Amino acid sequence: MAALSGLARETRQEPATRPPRPGRGAMDWGDVRVFLAIAREGSMRAAGRAVGLSQPTIARRLTAFETSFGGQTLFDRLPEGLRLNALGEQLVAAAESVEGAVLRLERRRAPASPELRGTVRVSTGECAAGFLARCLSEAKGSEQVTGIAHKQTKKARRLGRTGLFAGDKEI
């Protein structure tokens, strides 16, 4: 009994926020994102371009995702690329639901994040320039949007575009 109480004390000292072991616990959102990218793009290379990862990384993430579902393949590997098989098709709706939930969380977090800063550059044709100018002038009063200006450069006029500027820099 004394040995068991000593064991209990040891386990209490472990951190409460221990990361889950592979194959158990929480699923990695990155793997779900890779699965959806492959399903949408039809190849690992195109999926890698879509999510900004290399093809070998895409392959590893797909293997990890498939392993979390018992190791069964979710795609048929064909000469022209990858195509969802029946098991993969069954997972798409749930994966898209997870994607939607994560994107909603990101949108809620974005306005509160002080890290979202930078320059946005926009070039439009004359027709869209008026619409965009109206939309941005409404946003200009917002605390989050500052320093928006409109400028049509010589090159933009020649190309039939309008430039928008933040401070001295064209946006």
For each residue, the residues with C-beta under 8 A, 3 or more apart:
1: 4 5
2: 5 6
3: 6 7
4: 1 7 8
5: 1 2 8 9
6: 2 3 9 10
7: 3 4 10 11
8: 4 5 11 12
9: 5 6 12 13
10: 6 7 13 14
11: 7 8 14
12: 8 9
13: 9 10
14: 10 11 18
15: 18
16:
17:
18: 14 15
19:
20: 24 25 26
21: 24 25
22: 64 67
23: 67 68
24: 20 21
25: 20 21
26: 20
27: 31 32 68
28: 31 32 61 64 65
29: 32 33 98 102
30: 33 34 61
31: 27 28 34 35 61 62 64 65 68
32: 27 28 29 35 36 65 95 98 99
33: 29 30 36 37 51 99
34: 30 31 37 38 47 51 53 58 61 62 65
35: 31 32 38 39 62 65 74 88 91 95
36: 32 33 39 40 92 95 96 99
37: 33 34 40 41 47 48 50 51 58
38: 34 35 41 42 43 44 47 58 62 75 82
39: 35 36 75 84 88 92 95
40: 36 37 47 50
41: 37 38 46 47 49 50
42: 38 46 80 81 82 83
43: 38 46 47 81 82
44: 38 47 48 55 58 59 62 82
45: 48 49 55 58
46: 41 42 43 49 50 81
47: 34 37 38 40 41 43 44 50 51 53 58
48: 37 44 45 51 52 53 54 55 57 58
49: 41 45 46 52
50: 37 40 41 46 47
51: 33 34 37 47 48 58
52: 48 49
53: 34 47 48 57 58 61
54: 48 57 58
55: 44 45 48 58 59
56: 59 60
57: 48 53 54 60 61
58: 34 37 38 44 45 47 48 51 53 54 55 61 62
59: 44 55 56 62 63
60: 56 57 63 64
61: 28 30 31 34 53 57 58 64 65
62: 31 34 35 38 44 58 59 65 66 74 75
63: 59 60 66 67
64: 22 28 31 60 61 67 68
65: 28 31 32 34 35 61 62 68 69 74
66: 62 63 69 71 72 73 74
67: 22 23 63 64 70 71
68: 23 27 31 64 65
69: 65 66 72 74 87 91
70: 67
71: 66 67
72: 66 69 87
73: 66 76 77 85 87 88
74: 35 62 65 66 69 84 85 87 88 91
75: 38 39 62 82 83 84 85 88
76: 73 82 83 84 85
77: 73 82
78: 81 82 83
79:
80: 42
81: 42 43 46 78
82: 38 42 43 44 75 76 77 78
83: 42 75 76 78
84: 39 74 75 76 88 89 92
85: 73 74 75 76 88 89
86: 89 90
87: 69 72 73 74 90 91
88: 35 39 73 74 75 84 85 91 92
89: 84 85 86 92
90: 86 87 93
91: 35 69 74 87 88 94 95
92: 36 39 84 88 89 95 96
93: 90 96 97
94: 91 97 98
95: 32 35 36 39 91 92 98 99
96: 36 92 93 99 100
97: 93 94 100 101
98: 29 32 94 95 101 102
99: 32 33 36 95 96 102 103
100: 96 97 103 104
101: 97 98 104 105
102: 29 98 99 105 106
103: 99 100 106 107
104: 100 101 107 108
105: 101 102 108 109
106: 102 103 109 110
107: 103 104 110
108: 104 105 111 112
109: 105 106 112 113
110: 106 107 113 116
111: 108 144
112: 108 109
113: 109 110 116
114: 117
115:
116: 110 113
117: 114
118:
119: 166 169 171
120: 166 171
121: 164 170 171
122: 132 163 164 171
123: 156 161 162 163
124: 127 128 129 132 161 162
125: 128 129 160 161 162
126: 129 130 160 161 162
127: 124 130 131
128: 124 125 131 132
129: 124 125 126 132 133 150 161 162
130: 126 127 133 134
131: 127 128 134 135
132: 122 124 128 129 135 136 162 164
133: 129 130 136 137 150 162 164
134: 130 131 137 138
135: 131 132 138 139
136: 132 133 139 140 145 148 164
137: 133 134 140 148
138: 134 135 141
139: 135 136 142 145 148
140: 136 137 145 146 148
141: 138
142: 139 145
143:
144: 111
145: 136 139 140 142 148
146: 140 166
147: 166 167
148: 136 137 139 140 145 164 165 166 171
149: 164 165 166 167
150: 129 133 162 163 164 165
151: 162 163 164 165 170
152: 156 157 161 162 163
153: 156 157 163 170
154: 157 158
155: 158 159
156: 123 152 153 159 160 161 162 163
157: 152 153 154 160 161
158: 154 155
159: 155 156
160: 125 126 156 157
161: 123 124 125 126 129 152 156 157
162: 123 124 125 126 129 132 133 150 151 152 156
163: 122 123 150 151 152 153 156 170 171
164: 121 122 132 133 136 148 149 150 151 170 171
165: 148 149 150 151 168 169 170 171
166: 119 120 146 147 148 149 169 171
167: 147 149
168: 165
169: 119 165 166
170: 121 151 153 163 164 165
171: 119 120 121 122 148 163 164 165 166
